[in-house]
Amino acid sequence: MVSKPFTRVLICLAVLALIGVSALAVGSKSQFLTTNDGRMAIATHPPQHITPSNQDDAKLTKIGGNLSTYPFATYFCCYGNTIAEGGSSFPFQTWVAVAFTPTADATVTKVEASVGTFGGASGFELSIHADNGGVPGKVMKSFHIPTPPTYGDCCTVDTGTSAAGIPVSANTQYWVVASTTAKDTNFLGGWAFNSTDMRAHTAASWCQGSSTYCGTNSGKWVAFSGLLPGFAVLGH
């Protein structure tokens, strides 16, 4: 009989073969890989210790999101979407956005995401955007996240809070965006997938770079349907 650990290894190898993992290690000690197109980030070593998430939402209402309440799997540690500023650390700039639609008028006071870094001293930007024809539009509020956790660790979340709040309307689509600016010099990391919902949902990606990586869509948001990374939009 094949042992369970060996079976898991075979499954992981099969998945990696299907998605086309690059042979290039983009972090120290080969701890991180990306797929051939650079769009998916993979942590090759699962966390040795689980830190319960720092979510603190008991007094807040969930407006949107998919983070698990299970302390040992708030999100999935090791697979997700690449977030990169580009520059010397990565051949193109890439961001990701996930859509949410409130079921009632609300005020957002807290945003959480499962973005981690491959290393380095740069942070990233976590923001809420209005919709613009099915892709992210005007920035409603942006939070600089200076010290994201290491990608592949579990399960600290990045958090942005607004005392004034961000009003959102019922049955209107908005976006949570993980992006970078010039001050996020050479940021490179991943936005880990959620662990609660494997259905395809509305998302969008931004690519700025050569046609090798961005095709004809460089500098544009492009909508797609796929697995969502972990996030939460909270408020009252």
N, C-alpha and C positions, 0 to 999 in steps of 0.2 A: 504494500500500500504506500502511495506517495505521501510524504509528510506535508502537513499544512503549510509550514514555512516555505518549503520548496515549491508548493503549488502557488503561493502568493508571488514568489519570484518569477515563475513562468508567466503568470498573468501580467505582471508588470512589464516583463520583457516584450510580451505580445502587444501591449498597449503602446509602448515606446516605438515598436516597429511600425505600427499603424500610423502614428502621428509624425514619424520622421524626425527623430531627435538629432540635433546637430552634434557632431563629435567635439565641438569647441566647448570647453569649460569656461564659463564667464565669471566664476568666482574662485576664491582661494581653495586649494586642495580639492578641486573638482567637485565642490559641493553644489554647484548650480549649473544647469544646462538650459538651453533654449531649443525649440524646434527649428527646423531648417529655415522657416520664414521669419524666425525671430519673435513670433507673436505669443508663444506660450512659454511660461517659465516653469522650470522643474527643479525642486530641491531633491537631491539624490539621497540625502540622509534624513530619515524621520526623526522627530524630536526625541531626545533621551529623557527629558523631563517635561511634564505638562504643567503650565502655569494657568490657573483658571482665568478666564477673561476678566478684564477690568470694567465690564459693562456695569453701569449703575443706573438702571432704568425703572426701578420699582415705582417711582412717582410719575413716570412719564408714559404717554400713550404711544404705541407703535403705529406710525403713519405708513411706513413701508419697510421692506427688508426681509432678510432670510437667515439671520444669525440664529444658531441653535442655542437653547438654554442649557444644553448638556455641558458641564464644565470642562470635559475632556475632548470636546469636538465642537467648539463654537463655530469653526469653519474647517475646511479640509487643508491640512498643513502645506501640501507639497506640490500641488498643481494649480496653475492659474494663468492669468493674462500678464504679459510683460508690460511694465511701465518704465519708460526710459526717456531721459533728456537728450540722449545722443552724444555728440561730442566725441571725445577720445575713448569713451568707455563702451560705445555701442554704435553701429553704423547708421542708425536712424532714430528719430524721435517718435515715440508711440505712446498713446494715451487710451484709456477705456472709460466708457460711461454706461451706467445702468439706469433704466427707466423705472419710475414708480408713479402710481396714480392714487392720490388720497380718495377715500370713500366719503369723506366729510371735510368741510372747511376746517383748517387747523393752523397752528403756529409751530414751526419747527424750531426747536431749541438745541438739538443735539444730532450730530451725524457721526456714524461709526463705519469703519472699513477695515478689511483684512489685508492691507498692503504691507509688505515687508521689503527690506533692502538686501541686496547682495553684498553690501559692505560700503565703506566710504562714509564721508561726513555730511553728505547732502541729504536734505529732506525732499518733500514733494508737496503738492497742493491738492487739497480735498475740498470740493465745492458743490454747490447746488445751482443748477441752471434751469431757466425756463426752456420750454420746447420751441423748436423752430422747424416746423414741417417734418417732424419725425426724427430729428437729431438735436443735440444740445444747442441752445441758443444763448441768450444773454445770461451772464453770471449774476445770480441773486445774492450769493454770499460765498466767500472763499476763506479757507483756513489753511495756514501754512503748518505742515506737520514736520517739525525739525528733527525728531529722533524716532523714526519708525522702527519696529522690531526687526530682527533678522528674519528674512524669508525662510520658511520651513520650520520655524519655531511655532509653538501653539500655547496659549491662544490670546495673546494681547491684541487689542484692537486700537487702531488710530482713532482719535476723537477730536471733533471740532464742536465747540459750544458757542451759542449766541444768547446772551442775556436778553437782548431786545426781541429776538425771535424773527423768523422768516415766514410771513403769511403764505399759505398755499390753499388752493381752492379745490373743492370736491370735483371728481371726475375730470381732472385736468392733468395731463402728463407733465412730469418734471424729470430731471436727471441728476444723479449723483456722479460726479466726475473725479477721477484720479488723473492728475496731469502734472506738468512740470513747467518751470519758467527758467530764464537765464540764471536766476539766483540759485536754482537747484542744480548746480554744476555737476554734470556727469552722473546724475542720479540713475541708478539701475536697480530694478527689483521686480516684484511680481505682486499681483492682486489675487490672492488665493481664492479658489472657488468655495462656494458655500457647501455645507454638508447636509442640507435639509431638503433640497429640491433639485432633482435631476432633469426637470422639464426644460425645454427651450423657451427663452423669454427675450423680450426686446432689449437690445444693447446697441452700442455704437463704438466705433474705433476711429482714432485719429492717427495718421501716419504722415510724417514730414521727412522726406529724403528722396533718394534716387528711385528710378522706376524699377530697379531690381527688387526693392522691398515694398514700394508704395504703388506701383503700377501707374495709372493715370489719375490717382486720387490723392496725390501729395498735397498736404495743406487743407484737407477736407475731412469733415466728419462723415462717416459711412455707417449706416444702420445695418445690423445683422441680427439674426435670431440664434441664440445659443445658451450654453450654461452661464449662469451668473456668478460673479465673485461675491464674497460675503460683504453685506452692508446692512445698516439699520438707519432709519430716519425716525426720530423720536421727538415728541413735543406734547402739546395739549390743544 
